[in-house]
Amino acid sequence: MITYNDLYEAARKERYSDNLQPLPKNFIGEVSNYLKEKKQLSLKDEDIFSDMITKTKKQLENAVTLFKEMIIRRKKKILNLVLIAAETGISKQDFDNMLSFEKALFEDLMKSIESSDKKLSELLNGKREEFRNELIMFKEDVGELLDVEGKKLGPFEKGQIVNIPKEVAKILVDDGKAGVVDK
């Protein structure tokens, strides 16, 4: 069972270290149980224990603040690790000290960075970015439409120029209701 002092100590270690600090695998579950227990104690309305209840409420507030601060610091450290790993190719630094959801966050961020780097490389090598929208001008009034994702578009008036998804623009142009605006 975790105590306030355990949480305080974990947050203190995280604050004063550049590296991710090791935490027990069940740390989040224990913090959750601790916070629930403190919350239940703070909800009691007995005058006899009013000082104890006040202290419990304050301890609950402090514990929540400590936990949030610690998680934010850990996220910052993970972001730094992602940037280092993206540049150096070394991605296992501090991996052992990550909790399971932090490992998933790290992997997802690495995939996003790799995808972004790939797109940047393609653009640098002359591949043009493909646009998903088309600029069209309506030749007649058109009522409300749904795009391929089910989002509502319109209504549109004759002469109106809009930037809409290519798939919808193609249908409107093919039906003669709109024309493509030259770029």
Summary of the structure (lengths in Angstrom):
residues: 183
radius of gyration: 27.5
end to end distance: 65.6
largest distance: 80.8
contacts: 436
relative contact order: 0.09
helix: 58%
strand: 11%
